[in-house]
């Protein structure tokens, strides 16, 4: 048995009003009697916890179990990444008890998770060398060389939009014209102002989501890249400028004010609730799922401000699992170029594997639901347009959530932006960073 380092998890879970243990014991890095250093042929059930839609279907798992008849795979899927994050850090704080054999994580969580290296199995293996870019591998590699995550996808951003609604409003509606009209954030909001003046629909779905796209273009949003120390929000002029923009009356007038992944957001896809949304590649799947039967969606090969990346995920293997060797083998298979290509074709999760990105199957892929938009070519271009890789240190997720909460108060509770910002500053201080 070993002690886990729980200081960080106590702080996170405490904010969620979850009681935590100060220290806890877990089975360790494969010290369970059921675990072996290499995968065995014993009957095992592997659990995998994901969120949103990673493109991992029952049919895909059946393909794996056909080749591994001793393995049964069970997937649990959280509706929101925030729910998955809370579940992960809470159970890590309790020594890992109750975690899945494979836990999916977002890239933004990695700086936080790097502080608990003993909680994850080392996934470094000669068989996966060269699978990803140095940046993708580096995000999940600790100072001692331990690799704690296999990259699944990445999130280059475009604009998904209702071509029919823009046309009805008398605005540019074909993909090339829309791309030319949204080159900057001011352009995007100006086009939105024209749209809402001629339509009953909102311009975009969520100010919180719009802020996410803007913050992904900031090199050092909340922390000093030199040492990771948080920047006091009170002195963070760049963040305040973005907050003021998103919560301004002019921009709020363009928003449907919907909380992404909520029932109201789901329903808005069927009721012409909004005309555009920021669209990382993985978002095309959820749009199609919710907008089934709506024929006007398309994708513009552009993003305000140039380029941006929203998301991108990894698979980790918690050290507390009883079948870590088998879990590592499954995680490696799920993140192989072949399987991630299948996930992209199914759900739009653009693969982070170099071989998959260059494949003819990915490059030539189209999105039938989005008027046959050439999604492979579009998101390849969107990756090339990214010229800012934001620094995200150990406190990024907590500070970012605090700012987002401030925007939510304005959007969902009609709180005055200045008053909500003061609450945000108080909440930041309460983090004790």
C-alpha positions as CSV (number, residue, x, y, z in Angstrom):
1,X,0.0,0.0,0.0
2,X,1.1,3.6,-0.6
3,X,0.1,7.0,0.4
4,X,-1.3,9.3,-2.3
5,X,-0.5,13.0,-2.6
6,X,-3.9,14.5,-2.0
7,X,-3.3,18.2,-1.3
8,X,-4.3,19.2,-4.8
9,X,-7.3,16.9,-4.9
10,X,-8.6,18.1,-1.5
11,X,-8.6,21.7,-2.8
12,X,-10.5,20.8,-6.0
13,X,-13.0,18.6,-4.4
14,X,-13.5,21.0,-1.5
15,X,-14.7,23.6,-4.0
16,X,-17.3,21.0,-5.1
17,X,-18.3,20.4,-1.5
18,X,-17.1,16.8,-1.6
19,X,-15.5,15.3,1.6
20,X,-12.0,14.0,0.9
21,X,-9.6,11.9,2.8
22,X,-6.3,13.5,3.8
23,X,-4.4,10.4,2.8
24,X,-5.5,7.1,1.2
25,X,-4.2,3.8,0.3
26,X,-4.6,2.2,-3.1
27,X,-3.5,-0.9,-4.9
28,X,-0.5,1.0,-6.4
29,X,1.2,0.5,-9.7
30,X,0.0,-2.9,-10.4
31,X,0.5,-4.4,-7.0
32,X,-3.0,-6.0,-7.0
33,X,-2.9,-9.8,-7.0
34,X,-5.1,-9.7,-10.2
35,X,-2.6,-7.6,-12.1
36,X,0.3,-8.7,-14.2
37,X,3.2,-6.9,-15.7
38,X,1.9,-7.9,-19.2
39,X,-1.5,-8.6,-20.4
40,X,-2.7,-12.1,-19.8
41,X,-5.3,-14.4,-21.3
42,X,-7.4,-14.5,-18.1
43,X,-11.0,-13.4,-18.4
44,X,-11.1,-9.7,-17.5
45,X,-13.7,-6.9,-17.7
46,X,-12.2,-3.5,-18.6
47,X,-14.1,-0.3,-17.9
48,X,-13.5,2.9,-19.8
49,X,-14.8,6.3,-18.7
50,X,-15.3,8.9,-21.4
51,X,-17.4,12.1,-21.9
52,X,-19.3,13.7,-24.8
53,X,-18.5,11.3,-27.7
54,X,-15.1,9.8,-28.4
55,X,-16.4,7.7,-31.3
56,X,-16.0,4.5,-29.3
57,X,-19.1,2.5,-30.2
58,X,-20.2,-1.0,-29.1
59,X,-19.3,-2.1,-32.6
60,X,-15.7,-0.8,-32.2
61,X,-15.3,-2.6,-28.8
62,X,-16.7,-5.8,-30.4
63,X,-13.9,-5.5,-32.9
64,X,-11.4,-5.5,-30.1
65,X,-13.0,-8.3,-28.1
66,X,-13.1,-10.5,-31.2
67,X,-9.3,-10.3,-31.3
68,X,-9.2,-10.6,-27.5
69,X,-12.0,-13.0,-26.5
70,X,-11.0,-13.0,-22.9
71,X,-11.8,-9.3,-22.6
72,X,-15.1,-7.6,-22.0
73,X,-15.3,-3.8,-22.4
74,X,-17.8,-1.6,-20.6
75,X,-17.9,2.1,-21.3
76,X,-19.5,4.8,-19.1
77,X,-20.0,8.2,-20.7
78,X,-20.4,11.5,-18.8
79,X,-22.6,14.1,-20.4
80,X,-20.1,17.0,-19.6
81,X,-16.4,17.0,-19.3
82,X,-16.8,19.0,-16.1
83,X,-18.6,16.0,-14.6
84,X,-15.9,13.7,-15.7
85,X,-13.2,16.0,-14.2
86,X,-15.0,16.2,-10.8
87,X,-15.4,12.4,-10.8
88,X,-11.7,11.9,-11.6
89,X,-10.2,14.2,-9.0
90,X,-12.6,13.2,-6.3
91,X,-11.7,9.5,-6.7
92,X,-8.0,10.2,-7.1
93,X,-8.3,11.9,-3.7
94,X,-9.7,8.8,-2.3
95,X,-6.8,6.7,-3.5
96,X,-8.3,5.8,-6.9
97,X,-11.1,3.6,-5.6
98,X,-13.9,3.5,-8.1
99,X,-12.0,4.8,-11.1
100,X,-12.4,3.1,-14.5
101,X,-9.5,1.0,-15.8
102,X,-9.1,3.7,-18.5
103,X,-10.0,7.3,-17.8
104,X,-10.4,9.8,-20.6
105,X,-9.2,13.3,-19.9
106,X,-9.1,16.7,-21.5
107,X,-5.8,18.3,-22.4
108,X,-6.5,21.2,-20.0
109,X,-6.4,18.8,-17.1
110,X,-2.9,17.6,-17.7
111,X,-1.0,20.3,-15.9
112,X,-3.1,19.5,-12.8
113,X,-2.7,15.7,-13.1
114,X,1.1,16.0,-13.6
115,X,1.3,16.8,-9.9
116,X,0.2,13.3,-9.0
117,X,2.5,11.2,-11.1
118,X,2.1,8.0,-8.9
119,X,-1.6,7.9,-9.6
120,X,-1.1,6.9,-13.3
121,X,0.6,4.0,-15.1
122,X,3.6,4.8,-17.3
123,X,2.3,4.3,-20.8
124,X,5.7,4.8,-22.5
125,X,6.3,1.9,-25.0
126,X,8.4,1.4,-28.1
127,X,5.3,0.3,-30.0
128,X,3.8,3.9,-29.9
129,X,6.9,5.9,-30.5
130,X,6.4,8.3,-33.4
131,X,2.7,8.0,-33.2
132,X,2.1,11.7,-32.2
133,X,3.9,15.0,-32.6
134,X,6.4,16.0,-30.0
135,X,3.9,18.5,-28.6
136,X,1.1,16.0,-28.1
137,X,3.5,13.6,-26.3
138,X,5.2,16.4,-24.4
139,X,1.9,17.5,-22.9
140,X,1.5,14.1,-21.2
141,X,5.2,13.5,-20.4
142,X,6.5,14.1,-16.9
143,X,9.9,15.5,-16.1
144,X,11.3,12.1,-15.5
145,X,10.1,10.8,-18.9
146,X,7.0,9.0,-17.6
147,X,4.1,9.1,-20.1
148,X,0.7,9.3,-18.5
149,X,-1.6,9.7,-21.5
150,X,-2.1,8.5,-25.0
151,X,-3.5,11.2,-27.3
152,X,-6.9,10.6,-28.9
153,X,-7.8,13.7,-30.9
154,X,-7.1,17.4,-31.3
155,X,-9.6,20.3,-31.6
156,X,-8.8,22.7,-34.5
157,X,-11.6,25.2,-34.7
158,X,-13.7,26.3,-37.6
159,X,-17.2,27.9,-37.8
160,X,-20.2,25.7,-38.1
161,X,-23.3,27.5,-39.3
162,X,-26.8,27.4,-40.6
163,X,-26.4,28.3,-44.3
164,X,-30.2,28.5,-44.8
165,X,-30.7,31.0,-42.0
166,X,-27.9,33.3,-43.2
167,X,-29.4,33.2,-46.7
168,X,-32.8,34.0,-45.4
169,X,-31.4,37.0,-43.7
170,X,-29.8,38.3,-46.9
171,X,-26.2,37.6,-45.8
172,X,-23.3,35.8,-47.3
173,X,-24.1,32.1,-46.9
174,X,-21.8,29.9,-49.0
175,X,-18.8,28.6,-47.1
176,X,-16.2,30.8,-48.9
177,X,-18.2,34.0,-48.4
178,X,-18.8,33.2,-44.7
179,X,-15.1,32.4,-44.2
180,X,-14.2,35.8,-45.8
181,X,-16.6,37.6,-43.6
182,X,-15.4,36.3,-40.2
183,X,-11.7,36.9,-40.3
184,X,-11.5,38.8,-37.0
185,X,-13.6,38.7,-33.8
186,X,-14.9,42.2,-34.7
187,X,-15.9,40.9,-38.1
188,X,-17.7,37.9,-36.6
189,X,-19.7,40.1,-34.1
190,X,-20.4,42.7,-36.8
191,X,-21.9,40.1,-39.1
192,X,-23.9,38.8,-36.2
193,X,-25.3,42.3,-35.6
194,X,-26.6,42.3,-39.2
195,X,-28.0,38.8,-38.8
196,X,-30.0,39.4,-35.6
197,X,-31.5,42.6,-37.2
198,X,-32.9,40.4,-40.0
199,X,-33.7,37.2,-38.2
200,X,-35.6,35.8,-35.2
201,X,-32.7,33.5,-34.4
202,X,-29.6,34.3,-32.2
203,X,-26.2,34.6,-33.8
204,X,-24.4,32.1,-31.6
205,X,-25.2,29.7,-28.9
206,X,-23.2,30.7,-25.9
207,X,-21.0,33.5,-24.6
208,X,-19.1,31.1,-22.5
209,X,-18.2,29.0,-25.6
210,X,-17.3,32.2,-27.5
211,X,-15.0,33.2,-24.6
212,X,-13.4,29.7,-24.8
213,X,-12.5,30.3,-28.5
214,X,-11.0,33.7,-27.6
215,X,-9.0,32.5,-24.7
216,X,-7.5,29.7,-26.8
217,X,-5.6,32.4,-28.7
218,X,-4.0,33.9,-25.6
219,X,-0.4,32.8,-25.1
220,X,-0.4,33.1,-21.3
221,X,-4.0,33.6,-20.1
222,X,-3.8,33.0,-16.3
223,X,-0.2,31.9,-15.4
224,X,3.4,33.0,-15.9
225,X,5.0,30.5,-18.4
226,X,8.3,30.9,-16.7
227,X,7.3,29.4,-13.3
228,X,3.6,28.6,-13.6
229,X,2.6,31.2,-10.9
230,X,-1.0,32.5,-11.4
231,X,-1.5,36.1,-12.5
232,X,-3.8,38.0,-10.2
233,X,-7.1,38.4,-12.0
234,X,-7.3,42.0,-10.7
235,X,-4.2,42.8,-12.6
236,X,-4.9,40.7,-15.7
237,X,-5.9,43.4,-18.3
238,X,-6.0,40.9,-21.2
239,X,-8.6,38.7,-19.5
240,X,-10.6,41.6,-18.3
241,X,-10.7,42.9,-21.9
242,X,-12.1,39.6,-23.2
243,X,-14.5,39.3,-20.3
244,X,-15.8,42.8,-21.0
245,X,-16.2,42.1,-24.7
246,X,-18.2,38.8,-24.2
247,X,-20.4,40.3,-21.5
248,X,-21.0,43.6,-23.3
249,X,-24.6,44.5,-24.2
250,X,-23.7,44.4,-27.9
251,X,-22.3,40.9,-27.9
252,X,-24.8,39.6,-25.4
253,X,-27.5,40.7,-27.8
254,X,-26.1,38.1,-30.3
255,X,-26.2,35.2,-27.9
256,X,-28.8,32.6,-27.4
257,X,-27.5,32.4,-23.8
258,X,-27.6,28.6,-23.8
259,X,-25.5,26.4,-21.5
260,X,-23.8,23.9,-23.8
261,X,-24.9,20.3,-23.2
262,X,-28.0,21.4,-21.4
263,X,-31.5,20.3,-22.5
264,X,-32.3,23.8,-23.7
265,X,-29.1,23.8,-25.9
266,X,-30.1,20.4,-27.2
267,X,-33.6,21.6,-28.1
268,X,-32.3,24.8,-29.8
269,X,-30.8,22.7,-32.7
270,X,-34.3,21.8,-33.7
271,X,-35.9,25.2,-33.3
272,X,-33.6,27.5,-35.2
273,X,-32.2,28.7,-31.9
274,X,-28.9,30.1,-33.3
275,X,-27.1,30.4,-36.6
276,X,-23.5,29.9,-35.9
277,X,-21.2,28.3,-33.3
278,X,-17.5,27.9,-32.7
279,X,-16.8,24.5,-34.0
280,X,-13.7,22.4,-33.0
281,X,-13.6,19.3,-35.1
282,X,-15.1,17.1,-32.4
283,X,-18.2,19.3,-32.1
284,X,-19.5,18.2,-35.6
285,X,-20.6,14.9,-34.1
286,X,-22.7,16.4,-31.3
287,X,-24.2,18.9,-33.8
288,X,-25.3,16.2,-36.1
289,X,-26.7,14.1,-33.2
290,X,-28.9,17.0,-32.0
291,X,-29.8,18.6,-35.3
292,X,-31.0,15.4,-37.1
293,X,-33.5,16.3,-39.8
294,X,-32.2,19.9,-40.1
295,X,-30.7,20.3,-43.6
296,X,-29.0,23.7,-43.5
297,X,-25.7,23.1,-41.6
298,X,-22.4,23.8,-43.2
299,X,-18.7,24.4,-42.1
300,X,-16.7,27.5,-43.0
301,X,-13.0,27.0,-43.3
302,X,-12.2,30.0,-41.1
303,X,-11.9,31.0,-37.5
304,X,-12.0,34.6,-36.1
305,X,-8.5,35.8,-35.3
306,X,-6.8,33.1,-37.5
307,X,-6.8,29.8,-35.7
308,X,-7.4,28.1,-32.4
309,X,-7.5,24.7,-30.8
310,X,-10.3,23.8,-28.4
311,X,-9.8,20.5,-26.6
312,X,-8.1,17.4,-27.6
313,X,-8.1,14.5,-25.2
314,X,-6.0,11.6,-23.9
315,X,-6.6,8.2,-22.4
316,X,-4.9,7.4,-19.0
317,X,-4.6,4.2,-17.0
318,X,-5.0,4.9,-13.3
319,X,-2.5,3.0,-11.2
320,X,-5.2,1.8,-8.8
321,X,-6.7,-0.5,-11.5
322,X,-6.6,-4.3,-11.2
323,X,-5.9,-4.9,-14.8
324,X,-3.4,-2.1,-15.8
325,X,-1.5,-4.2,-18.4
326,X,-4.7,-5.1,-20.2
327,X,-6.0,-1.5,-19.9
328,X,-2.7,-0.2,-21.4
329,X,-3.1,-2.6,-24.3
330,X,-6.7,-1.4,-25.0
331,X,-5.7,2.2,-24.7
332,X,-2.9,1.8,-27.2
333,X,-5.4,0.1,-29.6
334,X,-8.0,2.8,-29.2
335,X,-5.4,5.5,-30.0
336,X,-3.9,3.8,-33.0
337,X,-4.1,5.7,-36.3
338,X,-6.5,3.2,-37.7
339,X,-9.0,3.4,-34.9
340,X,-8.8,7.2,-34.5
341,X,-9.4,7.5,-38.3
342,X,-12.6,5.5,-37.8
343,X,-13.6,7.8,-34.9
344,X,-13.0,10.8,-37.1
345,X,-15.2,9.4,-39.9
346,X,-17.9,8.6,-37.3
347,X,-17.9,11.7,-35.0
348,X,-15.5,14.3,-36.4
349,X,-12.8,13.8,-33.7
350,X,-9.8,14.9,-35.7
351,X,-7.0,12.4,-34.9
352,X,-3.9,13.6,-33.1
353,X,-1.9,10.8,-34.7
354,X,0.5,12.0,-37.5
355,X,-0.1,8.9,-39.7
356,X,-3.9,9.3,-39.5
357,X,-3.8,13.0,-40.2
358,X,-1.9,12.4,-43.4
359,X,-4.0,9.5,-44.6
360,X,-6.0,9.6,-47.7
361,X,-9.1,8.5,-45.8
362,X,-8.8,11.5,-43.4
363,X,-7.8,14.0,-46.1
364,X,-10.7,13.1,-48.4
365,X,-13.3,12.8,-45.7
366,X,-16.6,14.7,-46.2
367,X,-19.4,15.5,-43.8
368,X,-22.7,14.5,-45.5
369,X,-24.8,16.2,-42.8
370,X,-22.9,19.5,-43.3
371,X,-23.8,19.7,-47.0
372,X,-20.8,17.4,-47.9
373,X,-18.3,19.9,-46.4
374,X,-14.8,18.5,-46.9
375,X,-14.1,18.1,-43.2
376,X,-10.8,16.4,-43.6
377,X,-9.3,19.2,-45.7
378,X,-11.0,21.9,-43.6
379,X,-9.6,20.8,-40.2
380,X,-6.2,20.1,-41.7
381,X,-6.2,23.7,-42.8
382,X,-7.4,24.8,-39.3
383,X,-4.5,23.0,-37.7
384,X,-2.1,24.8,-40.0
385,X,-3.7,28.1,-39.0
386,X,-2.9,27.7,-35.3
387,X,0.0,30.0,-34.4
388,X,-0.5,30.3,-30.6
389,X,0.0,27.4,-28.2
390,X,-1.4,28.6,-24.9
391,X,0.5,28.0,-21.7
392,X,-1.7,26.0,-19.3
393,X,-0.1,25.4,-15.9
394,X,-1.4,23.6,-12.9
395,X,-3.9,26.2,-11.9
396,X,-5.3,26.9,-15.4
397,X,-8.5,24.8,-15.1
398,X,-9.5,26.3,-11.7
399,X,-8.9,29.9,-12.8
400,X,-10.6,29.4,-16.1
401,X,-13.7,27.9,-14.5
402,X,-13.8,31.0,-12.2
403,X,-13.9,33.4,-15.1
404,X,-16.4,31.2,-17.0
405,X,-18.7,31.3,-13.9
406,X,-18.6,35.0,-14.1
407,X,-19.8,35.0,-17.7
408,X,-22.5,32.5,-16.8
409,X,-23.9,34.8,-14.1
410,X,-24.3,37.5,-16.8
411,X,-25.8,35.2,-19.4
412,X,-28.0,33.0,-17.3
413,X,-28.9,35.1,-14.3
414,X,-28.8,38.7,-15.8
415,X,-26.3,39.8,-13.3
416,X,-24.6,43.1,-14.1
417,X,-21.2,42.4,-15.7
418,X,-19.3,44.7,-13.4
419,X,-20.9,43.1,-10.3
420,X,-20.3,39.6,-11.6
421,X,-16.6,40.5,-12.2
422,X,-16.3,41.6,-8.6
423,X,-17.6,38.2,-7.6
424,X,-15.1,36.6,-9.9
425,X,-12.3,38.4,-8.2
426,X,-13.6,37.3,-4.8
427,X,-13.8,33.7,-6.0
428,X,-10.3,33.9,-7.4
429,X,-9.0,35.1,-4.1
430,X,-10.8,32.3,-2.3
431,X,-8.8,29.8,-4.4
432,X,-5.8,30.8,-2.3
433,X,-3.4,30.6,-5.2
